[in-house]
């Protein structure tokens, strides 16, 4: 049955687990295949055509090996580079992308000042330009390309994560809820929610952090429902695949989702 096939989810690495966490909460009767392309991470500072190529290859692999019924691109950089091509090539496959949560941030900010942290690839994309243009006049957005931050989170390098979070938030303006202060921080890369505690610690409780997991999960539910593809009997089971270290993915899944330990894992999986 089509409905019982898994949902494919991919990212350059562990960042997409922040989306998978929301998907499992919203859709506990679905099953998932998570592909971490850690062997080619990070995507954010690579050429767009490289990220496009990886995204297309991963989609084909998930379709051929796992017969996925929908694909969630749990990566802002890959969405910007490849969502249009994936939809054009796989016209019958629901493809869900993610984008930095500028619209929710514009609605949430009281001071009108929002900082957007994302990868260089996301911020320099045409897709992001169009998003920003669509919100002109609704808030003041400061854009911060955070080179190295996704890689530090991927490596679980606590000292470097803190150092980079500090560096990228210092000097872009004052944070707080005063008239000219930045009161909203968009975590525009799916890795960054895993540095949420560090940002909260650095910026204080007045600054609200905005991420995309929950809205993306709700959108996925609506899309599946509309196509009569909701699974009545899955169990939020996840099959793990990676082009990088299986141990690292296991550890991240255990840490961030409370999963791991003995679940299926295919470290040498395609696409290599
Ligand atoms: N997690 C990805 C994103 O949302 C990519 C991070 C990276 O590999 O640079 O953009």
Boltz pocket constraint, residues with backbone or C-beta under 6 A from the ligand:
constraints:
  - pocket:
      binder: B
      contacts: [[A, 11], [A, 12], [A, 13], [A, 15], [A, 16], [A, 41], [A, 42], [A, 43], [A, 44], [A, 45], [A, 74], [A, 75], [A, 76], [A, 77], [A, 78], [A, 119], [A, 122], [A, 150], [A, 151], [A, 188], [A, 189], [A, 190], [A, 191]]
      max_distance: 6.0
